[in-house]
Amino acid sequence: MNRLDSMRGWIFQLGGVLYDGTAWKRWLLKLLGKRGLQTHYQLFFRHWDLEFVPHIRSGAISFQGAVETMLAQTGMNAAHVHEILPALRSKRKSLTNEERLLPGVVELLDSLRQEGHSLALWSHEHCDQEVIGDKMARLGLTPYFDFVAQADKLVHGRVPDRLLARTLSALRVARESVAFVGYSPESLRAARMIGLQTVGIGNSDADLADWRLDGVVELRHLIRRRLRRAG
């Protein structure tokens, strides 16, 4: 395994890494609490990430269908489920305009670009409210990336060969010097399966990450250490 500070190309997951992306989840959990469901955020949405997100990405089930199934599995009655679904759809749409990059992300991306790193972004989230280009422009991310793709439909949990080839071609970096920086278990697993170094952010599954960081901005410290050694 190469050193993390020797990486020259970076593929970032968007939600959970560069911006929070959890506002709708926290809103939903609060609403469910008012309906009598008492659960823990990480436990509840780990089940979502492992059992539903892969099927949403593969196109086997819609986002709304997945939420409906998950709520039914909690024992929630049909009346509450049918009340919550349209409310969640409306809330997700309104929250889109409130999304902001996490603190330090702009400085991190500036540092990487100034040091000659190549950057790509794979958006693995279900993006039914807007196309990825619109989201990138709204968040101010467009100037930083050499390649951007909507990668929410992984085929049998695998990154399509064509997507990987196009990404590496845009980065112009050998695969062994490219790291995938992700949050969700499915995305980290898919990146590892195609031979990328993996960096898990936050509470991501340690078994799927070659390195784990509490937040993506910690990459800046590694860049500084490499610069001091080079100097």
N, C-alpha and C positions, 0 to 999 in steps of 0.2 A: 504494500500500500504506500503510495506516495505521500509526502508531507502535505498538509493542507495549505501551508503557505507557499507551496511550489505550484499550485494551480494557476493556470493562465486563462482559463475560460470558465464561465459560471452560467449555469442555467437555474433561474429562480422560479419557484412557484409563487404565484401572486398572493392569493388569500392565505392569511395566517403567517406570512413571511414579510411581505413588503407593506401590507396594510392589514388592519385587524380582521375584518371579514366575519366577525362573530356577533355583530350587533343583532342580527335577526335571530340568532340562536339564543342569546341572552333574553331577548324580548319574548320569544316563544316559551322558554323555560319559566319565566315569571308568570306568563299567562296560564301555563299548565299548573303552576303552583296554586293559583287562584281557583282552579278547577279541581283541586284536591290531590294532584299528583306531586308527591314529595320524592325528589331524586337529586343526585349530584350531577353537576354540569359535565365533568370529565367522564363519568360513567355513562351518562345518557348519550352523549355525542360520540363517545368512542364506539358504542354500538352502532350509531348512525354511520360513522366513517367506515367501519368494517363491513357492516351488513347491507347498507343501502347505497352508499356513494359509488362503489364499483358498478352496481347495476344501472345507476343513473348515467354514469360515464359510458357504459357500453350501449346505452340506448334501450335496454331491456325494460326500463320503467321510467316514467316521467318523475320530475321532482315532486310535483303535487301528489302523484300516486304513491311515491315512497313515504312522504310525510303522512298521508292517510293510513297507510299500512302500519307504520311505526306507532302512530297514536292508537290505532285499534289494538295493537299488541300490548299496550300498557293497560288495557281494560277500559279505556275511555269509551263512553257510550256514543252512538252514532250521531245524536243531536249535537253534542259538544264538538265532535270531529267536524261536522258540516258547518258549524259556526266558526271554528278556528281557521279552516282552510282559506276562505276568502279574506279573512282578517290578516292572515300571514302574507298572502299574496299582495295585498295593499301595503302592508308594512314594509315588506322587502323593497317595493318600488319606491316608497318615500325615503327609506334609509339610503338608497343609492346616492342621493344628493348630499348625504352627510358623511360619506366615506372620506377618510384622510389617510395619508401615508403615516406609518409609525414614526415616532421621533428618531432622528438620526439616519433615516433611510437615504435622504437626498445626499447627505455628507458621505455616506458609504459609497453610493453609486458614483459620486464625483471622484472620490479617491481611487476607485477601481479604474475608472476611465482614464484618469490622469496618469496612472501607472501602466497604461497600455493593456489592461485586461479586456477581453471580449465578453460581452454579456448577451444572454438570450433569456427569454421569458416564455414559460409554458403556463397558460392559465388552465388549471385542472378543475376549476369550480364550474358548477352549472351556471351558465351566463345567459339566462333567458330574458333578462331585463334590457340588455344592450349588447352590442357586439364588442369584442375585446378591444378593438381600436378606439372606440369611444371611451371606454373605461380608462385606457392608458392615457389618452389625451386629457381627460378630466382630472386624473391624478398627477399629471405633469411628468409622466414616465417616458413618453415617446422618445426624447432625445438620447436616452441612455443606452438603448438596446439595439444590437446588430440584427436581431431576429426575434420575432414575436409570433406565437401560434396559440390558437385555441386548441387545447389538448385534453378536453374533458371526456372524449370518447376513446378510452383505451380499449384495445381489442384483446379480450380475454386477459385483462390486467397487464398487457404488454404495450410498450411504446411502439407505434408502427415504424417499420424500417425506414420508410420514406421521410417521416418526420425527423428521425435521428440523423439521417444523411443530410437533409436540408439544414438542420441546426449546426452540425459540425462544419459543413461547407461555409456557412455564414460566419461562424466563429473563427475559422481558420486556425484551429488548435487541435492537436492530437487528442484522441479520446481519453488517453490515460492522464491527460493534464486538464480534464474538464470535471468539475464537481457540480452535482445537482443539489440545490439548497431547497429543502421542502419541509412541509409540516404534516401532511396527511400520510398515514401508513401505506395506503395504496400507491401513492405517488413515489414514495421512497422505495418501495418494493419494486416498482416498475423500472425505476432508474438503476437500481442495483442489478436487475436482471439483464440489462444491456451493457453492463460493464462500466458504469459511471461511478466515480467516488460520490458518496452521499453525506450530506450534512443535515442532520435533523434539528429542527428549531422548536424550542419550547418543550412541551410534553410529548414529543414524538417518540415512537417506539425505538428504544435504544438498540434493539436487535437488528434494526433495519438501517442504521446510520453508522458510517465509519467514524464520524465525529458528531457530537451533539453540543449545541450552543443554546443558551437561554434566550438569546435574541439575535437576529441577523446582524445587528450593528457591531457585534463582537468581532466580526471579520475585519473591522478596521484596525483592531489591535494587532492582528496577525500581519497585516500589511505593514504597519509601522515597525514591527520587529524585523521583518525582512529588509526593510529599507535601512535600518540601523546596522544590520550585519553587512549589507552591501556597501555602506559608507565606511 
